[in-house]
Structures are given as C-alpha cells and as structure tokens.
Amino acid sequence: MKARVTVTLKSGILDPQGKAIEGALKSLGVDGVASVRQGKVFDIELAATDKTKAEAVLKAAADKLLANTVIENYRVEVLS
C-alpha cells in the first residue's frame, strides 16, 4: 500500500526558507509569485492491506517523528 504524508508549517509561523525561495524565483525572472511556503512530502510504502489501520499507523508516525506538531500540520493520504 502506498501513502503520502505532507507536512506544512502552520499559518502564522515564519518560513525563512519559503522567503528565500520566493526571492530566488523573483531573481530568476519568474513573474507573479506572491509568496512561497515550503514543506515536506514523505512517500511511504506499507505492508498493510487495511486502509484504516494504515492511516492510523501513519498518523502515529507523523505525530511522533515526521512532523513537529507544535509548528506544523500534516495530511495523510493513502494512495493505493
């Protein structure tokens, strides 16, 4: 079973890496960029066959390791 965990900073949390990317895009001539927020994506393959159990395992992994839940949100998607 394939899954994806997407981790992003909560709104209101400063994102210096996003600001640096925004500035670099503008300096490269990419027009129309209003702002950039960066995050992390984890593509994970699981041996599980039950979607509900897989989601529970991934949420536990995100809470314990993949995301700093004080400043980050995460989204779990079971893809197949």
N, C-alpha and C positions, 0 to 999 in steps of 0.2 A: 504494500500500500504506500502510495506517495502522498506527501503532505508538504505544506509550506507554512512557515511561521514568519510573519512580517512584524518587525519591531520598529516603532517610530517614537520620537520624542513627544511628550505631552505638549499641548498648546501652552504657551506662556514660558516654556523652558527655552533659554537661549541656545542657539545652534550655530556655534562659530564655524564648524566645518561646512554647514549649508551656506553661510555667508561667504566663505572663501570660494566655494564652488560657484555661487552666484556671480561674484566678482570676476572669476576666471572666464565664465561663459560670456559675460559682457565684454571682457578684454579680447576675446576671440571673435567678437562681432556677432554673437548670437543675440538677435533683437527680440524684444518683447518679454524678456524674463523679468517677472515682477518679484519673485522670491523663490528660494530653494530651501527645502528641509530634507536632510539626509536621514537614512535609516539603515536597517539590516534585514536581509532576507536569508532564511535558512530553509533549504530544500532537504527534506528528510525522508528516507525510506524506512518503513516499519514492517516487521514481520506480521503484525496484527492483521486480522481479517474483519474485525468488528469496528465499524466507523466510530461508534460512541466511545468505545474503550480507547481507540487511537486518539481521539480528541482529548480525552481525559489525561492520557499519558503526555501528550504534547503540551497541554496547559500546565501540567505539573512541571515539565521541563522548562517551560518559559518562566514560570514563577520562581523556580529555583536557580536557573542558570542563564537562560537566553536573554532575559530582559531584566533591567533594573526597574522594578515596578513603582519605585518612588518617582522616577522622572520619565519612564517610558510606558507606552501602551503596546499591546501586541494583538495580533489577529491570527487565528489558527484556521487553515483551510485544508481539509482532506480532499486531495485531488482525484484519487482513484483507489 
